[in-house]
Amino acid sequence: MPDSHRETPSPEALNDAIRTLWARAGEQRRSLTADEQRIYQVLVAAWAEATGAEQELAA
């Protein structure tokens, strides 16, 4: 049975994943592939949600 209570990655971890995705494409001197673009969109949405949650906690 899959664990439905997975811990959400931190904004820092998500940011690192985004940077890694772009760095890999940059090293190969290419744009993101269609799959990488989809991954990027998911990562950015998760990052925005995580940073929004952190700001709410800080308030």
C-alpha positions in Angstrom: 0.0 0.0 0.0 1.5 3.4 -1.0 2.2 5.9 1.8 -0.3 8.7 1.3 1.3 10.7 4.1 4.6 11.5 2.4 6.6 14.4 3.7 6.5 17.4 1.4 10.0 18.4 0.2 11.3 21.7 1.6 11.5 24.7 -0.6 15.3 24.4 -0.6 15.1 20.8 -1.9 12.6 21.8 -4.6 14.8 24.7 -5.6 17.8 22.4 -5.8 15.8 20.0 -8.1 14.8 23.0 -10.3 18.4 24.1 -10.5 19.7 20.6 -11.3 17.1 20.3 -14.1 18.3 23.5 -15.7 21.9 22.8 -15.1 21.7 19.5 -16.9 20.1 21.1 -19.9 22.6 23.9 -19.8 25.6 21.6 -19.7 24.2 19.9 -22.9 23.5 23.3 -24.4 19.9 22.6 -25.0 16.4 23.7 -23.9 14.3 21.6 -21.6 12.7 18.6 -23.3 8.9 18.3 -23.2 9.2 15.8 -20.3 11.6 18.1 -18.4 9.2 21.1 -19.0 6.4 19.1 -17.4 8.7 18.2 -14.4 9.7 21.8 -14.1 6.1 23.0 -14.0 5.3 20.5 -11.2 8.5 21.5 -9.3 7.7 25.2 -9.5 4.1 24.7 -8.4 5.3 22.6 -5.5 7.9 25.2 -4.6 5.4 28.0 -4.7 3.0 26.0 -2.5 5.9 25.2 -0.1 7.1 28.8 0.2 3.5 30.1 0.6 3.0 27.6 3.5 6.3 28.8 5.1 5.2 32.4 4.8 1.8 31.6 6.5 3.6 29.9 9.3 5.9 32.9 9.8 2.9 35.3 10.0 
